[in-house]
Amino acid sequence: MAILDGKKIVLVGGATGIGQAAARAFVSHGASVVIGDTNIAGAVALAGELRALGGNVDAVEADLASEVSMQAAIAFARERLGAINGLFLNGADTRPATLAGDTDIVAMDLDLWDHVLAVNLRGYMLGARFAIPVMLENGGGTIVCTSSEFSFASQGIQPAYCASKAAVNQLIGHIAARFGREGIRCNGIAPGFILTETAALSCPREILDHWERTVLGPRLGTPEDIAAMAVFLMSEQSAYVQGQTISVNGGTLMR
């Protein structure tokens, strides 16, 4: 029996990178999945590919910055899957222009600060807000959130990104504390540097060299490393793991 048999999972931010790897892993372990993303073309293409391999997969547009979009995406998934007992919130605005503008709290544009928190934090809250009542209808479910190594390690740049991810860790704890006894588990994954396709194509060589020197192992992390943890946290193998944000970073930050 596959460890995610019977799981009906909504994956927000699933078209590329870590989300795409998670979608593949969820389906390979027996889950039914609705892939949500602002990149609806990518989500539809991935869903079609996984259906061709025998998966029960669909796609929906899901914009973490929009309450209307998130509510509609959860409603679509509930109708498509019949129930929801898993939610993987994996979105963040990591476009180069957004990261470049996330400089420091004196210099940065306040609209950018508000946008980053709307996507990275408020969007996660909205996903959980709309999914939890659906989960409770059938006795509970599991929520996994992608946080970041930089939710624990302060730096002189990207205050909006770092603050939003630190707040995600607190949101995880709140959900676990408030809804745990009603059957909701909520945990997070804090990736270190992950060599996604985008990172491989766009990261300067000196950045890759830095992380290769920093990681305590023979290679950089891959999206599949994060997907493997997501599968574990979604499964009943982690039934006694609650309210935790687990680092998957090759030892670059040890707490």
Buried (B, 14 or more C-beta within 10 A) or exposed (E): EEBBEEBBBBBBBBBBBBBBBBBBBBBBBBBBBBBBBBBBEBBBBBBEBBBEEEBBBBBBBBBBBBBEBBBBBBEBBBEBBEBBBBBBBBBBBBEEEBBEBBBEEEEBEEEBBEBBBBBBBBBBBBBBBBBBEBBBEEEBBBBBBBBBBBBBBEEEEBBBBBBBBBBBBEBBBBBBEEBBEEBBBBBBBBBBBBBBEBBEEEBEEEEBEEBBEBBEEEEBBBBEBBBBBBBBBBBEEBEEBBBBBBBBBBEBBEE
